[in-house]
Amino acid sequence: MSSLQSIIIGIVEGLTEFLPVSSTGHMIITEKLLHINADDFSKVFTVAIQLGAILAVVVLYWRKFLDFKNWQFYAKIAAGVVPALILGFLFSKKIDALLESSTTVAISLLAGGIILLFIDNVFKNPEIDKEEDISFLKAIIIGIWQCIAMIPGVSRSAASIIGGMQQKLTRSAAAEFSFFLAVPTMLAATGYKLLKYYQDYGGFSSNEIKQLAIGNIVAFIVAMLAIKFFIGFLKKHGFKVWGYYRIIIGIVLLILIYTGHISS
């Protein structure tokens, strides 16, 4: 993997991690278009550069994360991440296998896009507009919704935001809680992948460390901008535009697969 490839994937990760369009799906497509070999390091890289995006959330919401007196905040985030930790551990190999399937990504993008076209009309009359009013039970239920995103192309952001709206959160409150929930979820997934790779290969080469650093720095910068944009856009316009985007990308991807430009 070259530095230019790392920069491009870092940009894709930063742009898409917190949007309801599937960052993993976009990175899989990008890697195939860049003709990056789907080896063990590329799989680790795809997950590990999420650290940069995680840091963007912590920096933007530092008052939340550094308010140690508010133990309920940490407890709710911990409760919400438990379902993903359990299922991720149990089905790790099956999830890795799905990461190689462009067809799975395309179908998930299409299906999710159709859902987003109607989601604003499905969950009306929200009652919760801030994290403090989210109960522990609601946090766990949102965490269960998040697990759907273990299927590449679904989007962790979309799944958890929809889960939040189903639990009577406003769009912006659901999006922000999705961001908070991403931090331990992605940190656990990244830590597990890095540790497993280290154990299997005895460490990382100097070039691998370099590419991980480049990808994370780029993802951090781009994610900072994307998060600010998304919250404002979501309040004004809702999810429909993201639904159309997913449908278009899904159709284009299926065409590329059918014509042999991208492997299935």
Buried (B, 14 or more C-beta within 10 A) or exposed (E): BEEEBBBBBBBBBBBBBBBBBBBBBBBBBBBBEEEBEBEBBBBBBBBBBBBBBBBBBBEBBEEBBEEEEBEBBBEBBBBBBBBBBEBBEEBBEEBEEBBBBBBBBBBBBBBBBBBBBEBBEEBEEBEBEEBEEBEEEBBBBBBBBBBBBBBBBBBBBBBBBBBBBBBBBBBBBBBBBBBBBBBBBBBBBBEBBBEEBEEEEEEBEEEBEBBBBBBBBBBBBBBBEBBEEBBEEBEEEBBBEBBEBBBEBBBBBBEBBEEEEBEE
